[in-house]
Amino acid sequence: MDRRHSLSYTTLLLTFLSLALFTSSIAAAFRDLSTVSYDEKFTPLFAEFNIKHREDGDGVDLHLNPYAGSGFISSDMYNYGFFSARIKLPGNHTSGIVVAIYTSNGDVFEKTHDELDIEFLGGAPGRPWRFQTNLYGNGSTNRGREERYTLWFDPSKEFHRYSILWTSRNIIFYVDNVPIREVMNSEEMGADYPSKPMALYATIWDASDWATAGGKYKVDYNFSPFIAQFKDLVLDGCPSDPIQLAGATWECSDAHAELDAADYALITPSRRASMRRFRQKFMYYSYCYDVWRYPVPLPECVIDPVEKERFKESGRLKFGGSHPRPGRQRRKRSRRSRGSSGSRNTLADYAM
């Protein structure tokens, strides 16, 4: 091998190694999860008297009592990012309670807001917590994209990590580093794909009118206070001014590239297989198969014939609850009192 070819080979090898190290370092960053201080990166959203700093100094506890729920919000908004927390939910007698970690820009873009939700729904007496993921883009609150799941563990016994990865190409929800749902950005989805800077929120609140069996089971304050514990908070994204949208994309281009690299590194074939297994075993409602709500599936839905047969025509498995009547009217409520914006009653009767 002559010197010229030797240099060419060395350059190629170094380039490959640099790319490999870059990708692995991004993956490691997401795996190791560099946490942030609550006091540095968050502020109270409502009912500050019900937000208690944890004794170990890592995060806060959100209380729900007869007087109020509580919540906090990140001090910055982010143009795409990775958002995560380890959460321990309240124990017994959780009917009517909702605990949420979500991103939103509803305070800035009231009529065209974006939102990504992970919401935990209290169980009926003797029944476990369930949770749902949802998203809205550009104010598309009349097109709820809910999926609901059960868990393979008791989330009130110990802390578990819940995460949202939001990039320009896709959105992935995680439970304990297991991807459970992916939504791709596509021409078919259009402006419904969340694209404006969002803040991270966490809340606990009283949703007695819909959260458990369509409102059949209310919050029982004889067992209060109900405490949702948050720690090991993660905010990994590009802080952005939501008004300066034109400059946000350019200023955050490096951060976007890192998020896309992390996405490719993390969503491996084995992880996609884990996601399929989770969805086959633990997902009990999907809007894509709910022909009562959407006679024509929303454009981003990829219909799997096996899943379609499993969910029949209701979008949900055949156990418990009852089906909401088509055209049921939503009741508008203050987003600060209920902890998150968007349509919450369209699936009220699916709650178990």
Secondary structure in CASP SS format (residue, H / E / C, confidence):
PFRMAT SS
TARGET T0000
AUTHOR 0000-0000-0000
METHOD secondary structure of the structure
MODEL  1
M C 1.00
D C 1.00
R H 1.00
R H 1.00
H H 1.00
S H 1.00
L H 1.00
S H 1.00
Y H 1.00
T H 1.00
T H 1.00
L H 1.00
L H 1.00
L H 1.00
T H 1.00
F H 1.00
L H 1.00
S H 1.00
L H 1.00
A H 1.00
L H 1.00
F H 1.00
T H 1.00
S H 1.00
S H 1.00
I H 1.00
A H 1.00
A H 1.00
A H 1.00
F H 1.00
R H 1.00
D H 1.00
L C 1.00
S C 1.00
T C 1.00
V C 1.00
S C 1.00
Y H 1.00
D H 1.00
E H 1.00
K H 1.00
F E 1.00
T E 1.00
P E 1.00
L E 1.00
F E 1.00
A C 1.00
E H 1.00
F H 1.00
N H 1.00
I E 1.00
K E 1.00
H E 1.00
R C 1.00
E C 1.00
D C 1.00
G C 1.00
D C 1.00
G C 1.00
V E 1.00
D E 1.00
L E 1.00
H E 1.00
L E 1.00
N E 1.00
P C 1.00
Y C 1.00
A E 1.00
G C 1.00
S E 1.00
G E 1.00
F E 1.00
I E 1.00
S E 1.00
S C 1.00
D C 1.00
M C 1.00
Y E 1.00
N E 1.00
Y E 1.00
G E 1.00
F E 1.00
F E 1.00
S E 1.00
A E 1.00
R E 1.00
I E 1.00
K E 1.00
L C 1.00
P C 1.00
G C 1.00
N C 1.00
H C 1.00
T C 1.00
S C 1.00
G C 1.00
I E 1.00
V E 1.00
V E 1.00
A E 1.00
I E 1.00
Y E 1.00
T E 1.00
S E 1.00
N C 1.00
G C 1.00
D C 1.00
V C 1.00
F C 1.00
E C 1.00
K C 1.00
T C 1.00
H C 1.00
D C 1.00
E E 1.00
L E 1.00
D E 1.00
I E 1.00
E E 1.00
F E 1.00
L E 1.00
G C 1.00
G C 1.00
A C 1.00
P C 1.00
G C 1.00
R C 1.00
P C 1.00
W C 1.00
R E 1.00
F E 1.00
Q E 1.00
T E 1.00
N E 1.00
L E 1.00
Y E 1.00
G C 1.00
N C 1.00
G C 1.00
S C 1.00
T C 1.00
N C 1.00
R C 1.00
G C 1.00
R C 1.00
E C 1.00
E E 1.00
R E 1.00
Y E 1.00
T C 1.00
L C 1.00
W C 1.00
F C 1.00
D C 1.00
P C 1.00
S C 1.00
K C 1.00
E C 1.00
F C 1.00
H E 1.00
R E 1.00
Y E 1.00
S E 1.00
I E 1.00
L E 1.00
W E 1.00
T C 1.00
S C 1.00
R C 1.00
N E 1.00
I E 1.00
I E 1.00
F E 1.00
Y E 1.00
V E 1.00
D C 1.00
N C 1.00
V E 1.00
P E 1.00
I E 1.00
R E 1.00
E E 1.00
V E 1.00
M E 1.00
N C 1.00
S C 1.00
E C 1.00
E C 1.00
M C 1.00
G H 1.00
A H 1.00
D H 1.00
Y C 1.00
P C 1.00
S C 1.00
K C 1.00
P C 1.00
M E 1.00
A E 1.00
L E 1.00
Y E 1.00
A E 1.00
T E 1.00
I E 1.00
W E 1.00
D E 1.00
A C 1.00
S C 1.00
D C 1.00
W C 1.00
A C 1.00
T C 1.00
A H 1.00
G H 1.00
G H 1.00
K C 1.00
Y C 1.00
K C 1.00
V C 1.00
D C 1.00
Y H 1.00
N H 1.00
F H 1.00
S C 1.00
P C 1.00
F E 1.00
I E 1.00
A E 1.00
Q E 1.00
F E 1.00
K E 1.00
D E 1.00
L E 1.00
V E 1.00
L E 1.00
D E 1.00
G E 1.00
C E 1.00
P E 1.00
S C 1.00
D C 1.00
P C 1.00
I C 1.00
Q C 1.00
L H 1.00
A H 1.00
G H 1.00
A H 1.00
T H 1.00
W H 1.00
E H 1.00
C C 1.00
S H 1.00
D H 1.00
A H 1.00
H H 1.00
A H 1.00
E H 1.00
L H 1.00
D H 1.00
A H 1.00
A H 1.00
D H 1.00
Y H 1.00
A H 1.00
L H 1.00
I C 1.00
T C 1.00
P H 1.00
S H 1.00
R H 1.00
R H 1.00
A H 1.00
S H 1.00
M H 1.00
R H 1.00
R H 1.00
F H 1.00
R H 1.00
Q H 1.00
K H 1.00
F H 1.00
M E 1.00
Y E 1.00
Y E 1.00
S E 1.00
Y E 1.00
C E 1.00
Y E 1.00
D E 1.00
V C 1.00
W C 1.00
R C 1.00
Y C 1.00
P C 1.00
V C 1.00
P C 1.00
L C 1.00
P C 1.00
E C 1.00
C C 1.00
V C 1.00
I C 1.00
D C 1.00
P H 1.00
V H 1.00
E H 1.00
K H 1.00
E H 1.00
R H 1.00
F H 1.00
K C 1.00
E C 1.00
S E 1.00
G E 1.00
R E 1.00
L C 1.00
K C 1.00
F C 1.00
G C 1.00
G C 1.00
S C 1.00
H C 1.00
P C 1.00
R C 1.00
P C 1.00
G C 1.00
R C 1.00
Q C 1.00
R C 1.00
R C 1.00
K C 1.00
R C 1.00
S C 1.00
R H 1.00
R H 1.00
S H 1.00
R H 1.00
G C 1.00
S C 1.00
S C 1.00
G C 1.00
S C 1.00
R C 1.00
N C 1.00
T C 1.00
L C 1.00
A H 1.00
D H 1.00
Y H 1.00
A C 1.00
M C 1.00
END
